[in-house]
Amino acid sequence: MRTIVDIPPHDIGVLDSLARHKNASRTELIRQAVQLFIEKNTNLPTLEEMFGLWKDRKEIGDGVEYQRKMRSEWENK
């Protein structure tokens, strides 16, 4: 998909120098930069990383009891 982005002239110059150095197009460098930005900012944990996330929260107790307690607060409002 094409898009229009305003990039300051100095940054265009740096991109062009990098493109020549890396033997890549300016467009390819911008695509790579966008991909890195997305990866850095969508750092969601995997299922394996989330499994057992609350295992050390002793104050919670049984998971089903906790759910009932939380839902009962909704009923009382």
LUMKOLTOR-470823 format. One record per residue (C-alpha): x, y, z; residue number from 1. Coordinates in nm, 4 decimals, decimal comma. Each point is the difference from the previous one (the first is absolute). Example, Ala and Ser with C-alpha at 12.3 -4.5 7.8 and 13.67 -1.06 7.14 Angstrom:
<recs>
rec c1 = 1,2300 c2 = -0,4500 c3 = 0,7800 loke = 1
rec c1 = 0,1370 c2 = 0,3440 c3 = -0,0660 loke = 2
</recs>
This chain:
<recs>
rec c1 = 0,0000 c2 = 0,0000 c3 = 0,0000 loke = 1
rec c1 = 0,1299 c2 = 0,3405 c3 = -0,0861 loke = 2
rec c1 = -0,0086 c2 = 0,2872 c3 = 0,2433 loke = 3
rec c1 = 0,1298 c2 = 0,3540 c3 = 0,0114 loke = 4
rec c1 = 0,2272 c2 = 0,0972 c3 = 0,2866 loke = 5
rec c1 = 0,1789 c2 = 0,3301 c3 = 0,0554 loke = 6
rec c1 = 0,3635 c2 = -0,0627 c3 = 0,0917 loke = 7
rec c1 = 0,2368 c2 = 0,2893 c3 = 0,0718 loke = 8
rec c1 = 0,2651 c2 = 0,0608 c3 = -0,2687 loke = 9
rec c1 = 0,2852 c2 = -0,0811 c3 = 0,2379 loke = 10
rec c1 = -0,1508 c2 = -0,3416 c3 = 0,0759 loke = 11
rec c1 = -0,0466 c2 = -0,0665 c3 = -0,3726 loke = 12
rec c1 = 0,3689 c2 = 0,0734 c3 = -0,0506 loke = 13
rec c1 = 0,0965 c2 = -0,2412 c3 = 0,2764 loke = 14
rec c1 = -0,2347 c2 = -0,2646 c3 = -0,1409 loke = 15
rec c1 = 0,1520 c2 = 0,0411 c3 = -0,3454 loke = 16
rec c1 = 0,3515 c2 = -0,0393 c3 = 0,1424 loke = 17
rec c1 = -0,1034 c2 = -0,3112 c3 = 0,1906 loke = 18
rec c1 = -0,1727 c2 = -0,1378 c3 = -0,3074 loke = 19
rec c1 = 0,3172 c2 = 0,0373 c3 = -0,2060 loke = 20
rec c1 = 0,2104 c2 = -0,1528 c3 = 0,2779 loke = 21
rec c1 = -0,2343 c2 = -0,2979 c3 = 0,0419 loke = 22
rec c1 = -0,0717 c2 = -0,0329 c3 = -0,3716 loke = 23
rec c1 = -0,3733 c2 = 0,0301 c3 = 0,0678 loke = 24
rec c1 = -0,2702 c2 = 0,2422 c3 = -0,1012 loke = 25
rec c1 = -0,1244 c2 = 0,2784 c3 = 0,2227 loke = 26
rec c1 = -0,3405 c2 = -0,1687 c3 = -0,0127 loke = 27
rec c1 = 0,1439 c2 = -0,3260 c3 = 0,1313 loke = 28
rec c1 = 0,1706 c2 = 0,1778 c3 = 0,2894 loke = 29
rec c1 = -0,3259 c2 = 0,1723 c3 = 0,0918 loke = 30
rec c1 = -0,1846 c2 = -0,3345 c3 = -0,0134 loke = 31
rec c1 = 0,2615 c2 = -0,1501 c3 = 0,2318 loke = 32
rec c1 = -0,0293 c2 = 0,2939 c3 = 0,2381 loke = 33
rec c1 = -0,3794 c2 = -0,0324 c3 = 0,0125 loke = 34
rec c1 = 0,0287 c2 = -0,3756 c3 = 0,0629 loke = 35
rec c1 = 0,2452 c2 = 0,0566 c3 = 0,2871 loke = 36
rec c1 = -0,2308 c2 = 0,2649 c3 = 0,1480 loke = 37
rec c1 = -0,2961 c2 = -0,2374 c3 = -0,0149 loke = 38
rec c1 = 0,1960 c2 = -0,2860 c3 = 0,1563 loke = 39
rec c1 = 0,1263 c2 = 0,2241 c3 = 0,2805 loke = 40
rec c1 = -0,3411 c2 = 0,1466 c3 = 0,0780 loke = 41
rec c1 = -0,2128 c2 = -0,3119 c3 = -0,0235 loke = 42
rec c1 = 0,2014 c2 = -0,2007 c3 = 0,2461 loke = 43
rec c1 = -0,2843 c2 = -0,2236 c3 = 0,1137 loke = 44
rec c1 = 0,0946 c2 = -0,3030 c3 = 0,2083 loke = 45
rec c1 = -0,0424 c2 = -0,3437 c3 = -0,1516 loke = 46
rec c1 = -0,2409 c2 = -0,2536 c3 = 0,1479 loke = 47
rec c1 = 0,2946 c2 = -0,1817 c3 = 0,1552 loke = 48
rec c1 = 0,1141 c2 = 0,3210 c3 = 0,1684 loke = 49
rec c1 = -0,3498 c2 = 0,0693 c3 = 0,1362 loke = 50
rec c1 = -0,0613 c2 = -0,3502 c3 = 0,1333 loke = 51
rec c1 = 0,0201 c2 = 0,0067 c3 = 0,3793 loke = 52
rec c1 = 0,0130 c2 = 0,3782 c3 = 0,0090 loke = 53
rec c1 = -0,1932 c2 = 0,0125 c3 = 0,3279 loke = 54
rec c1 = 0,1551 c2 = -0,3088 c3 = 0,1609 loke = 55
rec c1 = 0,1810 c2 = 0,2036 c3 = 0,2675 loke = 56
rec c1 = -0,3030 c2 = 0,2099 c3 = 0,0981 loke = 57
rec c1 = -0,0925 c2 = -0,1833 c3 = 0,3186 loke = 58
rec c1 = -0,2577 c2 = 0,2620 c3 = 0,1033 loke = 59
rec c1 = -0,2183 c2 = -0,1048 c3 = -0,2922 loke = 60
rec c1 = -0,0526 c2 = -0,3596 c3 = 0,1088 loke = 61
rec c1 = -0,2045 c2 = -0,2282 c3 = -0,2207 loke = 62
rec c1 = -0,0608 c2 = 0,1421 c3 = -0,3487 loke = 63
rec c1 = -0,3682 c2 = -0,0926 c3 = -0,0090 loke = 64
rec c1 = -0,0603 c2 = 0,1562 c3 = 0,3420 loke = 65
rec c1 = 0,1737 c2 = 0,3138 c3 = -0,1166 loke = 66
rec c1 = -0,2258 c2 = 0,0191 c3 = -0,3069 loke = 67
rec c1 = -0,3112 c2 = -0,0439 c3 = 0,2120 loke = 68
rec c1 = 0,1142 c2 = 0,2709 c3 = 0,2402 loke = 69
rec c1 = 0,0671 c2 = 0,2435 c3 = -0,2844 loke = 70
rec c1 = -0,3325 c2 = -0,0761 c3 = -0,1702 loke = 71
rec c1 = -0,1898 c2 = 0,0376 c3 = 0,3245 loke = 72
rec c1 = 0,1234 c2 = 0,3584 c3 = 0,0161 loke = 73
rec c1 = -0,1736 c2 = 0,0628 c3 = -0,3333 loke = 74
rec c1 = -0,3276 c2 = -0,1379 c3 = 0,1351 loke = 75
rec c1 = 0,0097 c2 = 0,2271 c3 = 0,3050 loke = 76
rec c1 = 0,0195 c2 = 0,3196 c3 = -0,2050 loke = 77
</recs>
